[in-house]
């Protein structure tokens, strides 16, 4: 028997022996590097580098125990390497991968690993709620109780489940960066050199095409690097994470964020160790409760919730389009042409994506996602773009995050309102608006903020739906108080697809 490890199953917890997987300490292993993955989609170059570097580093660590096959397709590699042997594999992280492994002869699929809650347990919880009101807050409290995370008996430590109110501070004024230690940065080695050489050759040969830039690798590619990144965050950055987790600074894209999502999604870190060590830091007096709870919420709450909803809602969920948005993504967006953008907030964030394949969750939601939503872009195309262009982007990550939360394409199955705003929110939560050619308070005219104008036009277009939503009804009523609504409509209808 051989056990097949996918490229996002790279940590030691994926090799832990168990009866349900058939794994022992001596089971031969198989890893497959399939070139066809990069031919099908135009990925960010830094993402391709990270994934291949992580896979090749893991293969080097496993030594003679693993057979590492480079082939055109997974099917071709499996036929060449398994030679009729029985193969086991942990439940993959996408519908496409699951369909593939289930179509292959002599392949047995075991339970998923790398998450806190077994799928069957979540299904029972969701079905118990009628499959309807599956709000993240309810799920998060359930996970906290099940795993005894930040609990004092049956009650949450500190008497509150949620410290969001303490974690919405705007950035400190007059400073370009938070006064916090820099995040962990890995050092590249000969494996990274080999990966970069291969990617250069593939592009030169016209075999594949990428977007974005591949500078020095910024994210962990090994278990040892991931553990150092986690320790660096816990010891030097967690304490200041909470208050400013929703804030943005033009010159400080990282702020106090952990930068652990890519390592988690490659399987280099187990979410249990992340949240347990964060709790230990609080109990030892190393970080305040609001920061620790905010981090635990992201990992044990949101990440886990997104994973479970991806499977619970079913494969057809990705095609949701309740707002009937069908506009294509413009070329400047797809190609990450940030230099052509005049709006400072969007130019800054798109530059971050181009140069690193990463921004934190608020630029993703309130700058990138909000712009796409306001302009009625096809949610499936937006989802695919986020999947390809972010180093931590996987199908299971982006389908719920983009379809459900960012683009409100499911009509409210996942969130209670569309997450979009005018320039006032960006101005309050960042330093991005000051030097901009646009004014956040202007809806119309030569210096109209593209977010402010498009926000009101979005509400106007979807008035019939949003006026009945208790979280958006007040904003919709505000349309009737706009003296320039007719001018706003003319302006936005005349606006082209070019960069703002």
Secondary structure, DSSP 8 states (H G I E B T S, - for coil): -EEEE-TT--SGGGS--BTTTTB-TT-EEEEEEETHHHHHS--BHHHHHHHHHHHHHHHHHHGGGEEEEEESSHHHHHHHHHTT--EEEE--SSHHHHHHHHHSTTEEEE---SSSS-HHHHHHHHHHTTTT---HHHHHHHHHHHHT-SEETTEEGGG-S--GGGG-----TT-SS-SS---------HHHHHHHHHHHHHHHTTS---BS---S--S--SHHHHHHHHHHHHHHTGGGTTTTTT-B-TT-SSTT----HHHHHTTSS-HHHHHHHHHHHHHTTSS-HHHHHHHHIIIIIIIHHHHHHHHHH-GGGGG--TT---B---HHHHTT-GGG--SHHHHHHHHHHHHHS---HHIIIIIIIHHHHHTTB-HHHHHHHHHHH-TT--HHHHIIIIIIIIS-TTSSSS-SS-----HHHHHHTBSSSTT-SSBTT-SSSTTB-HHHHHHHHHHHHTHHHHTTSTTTHHHHHGGGG-TTHHHHHHHHHH--SS--
